Amino acid sequence: MRLVVSSLFFTLALGCPRSVPEVVHQSAADAGVDPLLVRLSAIEAEAATVVRAQDEALWQHWTTGGRLDVSRAAAGHEGLFSRGTLLELRGARTRLGPADARRAAHLERWLSGELLARALSAENDAVASLEAGLSFPLEGKEVAWRELPRLLLAEKSAVKRRALWKASLPAAERLDAALARRDGKAAEAAAALDSPSTLELAAEARELELDELARAAEAVLSSTEDAWRTTLQRQSDAEVRLPLANLTRAELPRLLKVAPVADAAFPKEKVPTRAIELLGGLGVYGRPGLTLELSERTTKHPLPLVVAPASSDVRVSFRPVGGLRDQAALFSEVGAALALREAQTGHLATERLGDPASAQVLAELFAGLVGAPAWLESVGITGATQQAVVDAWAAQRLFLVRRAAGVVLARLETQGLAEPEARARYVQIMSRALGLPPSAEDGVRWRIDTDDFLRSATTLKAAAMARLLRARLPPDWFASKGAWATLARLWKGGTEGPLEARLATLGVATEALSVALSGGGAPDGGLRPGAWPAPAQLATDAGSAPSRDGGLKPGPWRAPAQVATDAGLAPSVDGGLKPGPWPAAAQVAVDAGSGRSDGGGGLQPGGWPAPARAAVDGG
């Protein structure tokens, strides 16, 4: 997803807006208004002017193929991107009330990112230029660096794939050297902004606590290792026919190949139609302020884009090509756009700035529909085709989450290490995350795969929060105006408060995600067959019907059964329910044929299916 929100490290080098004249401070004081608040609003308004102009320039470039010119966005502005303004915002954070201090914090982080981007403009241009023209020789021909993933995917011979990978390593060394120069300059620039490191700047901008993040990443890797090993073997049997011990990084693109039958379920002509139908089912299609540019014009940029010049003007550019990933990508853009559209705070700082995971959670939630049996059923994808789609999507998401967790740990655990030690530690962590035997020569990709800006941390956080959120929605939420009304209320405040305050802590969210990805939860968010793990107990209100041993009465669970629990319930380590007593407000909501709570916190009388174990998959 190429979501354009003005947040740390996702900026273009812009010029400097004018400073607000001192007379504003004096007139505000005379009127009995806090001059500091007036100054904050003036900075925010000027930043919004620049951001809007930037969005317009990007939109025109993306949708028409015209020249990208962001210089006009900076024209006439000379003072905003300065150390003085940065210090003003830092001071405001300590002197304003909580809500306005949060606005100041968002603006300060955005400004820090802009200043860092300006300091690194030459180095970033050098890296981009090198990547665009980088190549390496193979069998008398020059192979473009950017073509490497596609060539590895297409190559059927393991011998040739590995020769291709090995030949690319000198090119990777050149790119690594350019990234090392940029990282050195970034450290200097961060110090000039009075920050210990770019890593800490990124953590603050993304509202991450690094120790908690490390624990979450480790938990994800530990709990999903068996599931990933099983997935790898299945993919290897289908695509490369090699034992796990013989796999290398050269095999990854083919291992992650989507089965043709799964891709065929998403023809190009239906990709945009299904997105429009989705918006219609939620009751938001045709509402003002949301523009979908879904044409196939060759002049359009092939990558998707979301811009939001204002909360009442959110636009999506997408050029469909067909396939499972394409459908998921469009749904992702739609989710992000709706998150930005629903943020109605009246302030740039809380509508567009702050934690980028806020918009990405809805992007992840919407993208996950392509692997949800209920949605697949609704569009006529059934039977063996549906199972192929669900399996393909599960493999893609498990890989994405494990890779993100690995990148996070590799970044955190190599911080401050000398080059040889950092490369060696990176190889250990990523070999574990990817399920591949370690290869010292892959250490050259340490900087290529990781970065100080913690983008993968946002990916991990958003995936976890989205999984948790899905557990709180009915199976057919994608066709429910009521479900969308609930989501819209959650996102109305934008980033006025932390994402965790709306959903859950990162630890709780990643635990739910881990249970789901490790096989503790069904793909549709329901219960999986199996016995109740002792000593799990179902302590219910009067009128409920537990079996004599405290579990559920026999009978098969009918999909898409779900366990929708309140914040007081949590899965146990083995995937069952923690021993009681259950919190009074807890409710177990299941599908037709099981029964529903009457609001008293227990289960209604009736025959319970099973032998079921309540594997609370959190999404």
Summary of the structure (lengths in Angstrom):
residues: 619
radius of gyration: 25.4
end to end distance: 21.7
largest distance: 78.7
contacts: 2080
relative contact order: 0.10
helix: 57%
strand: 5%
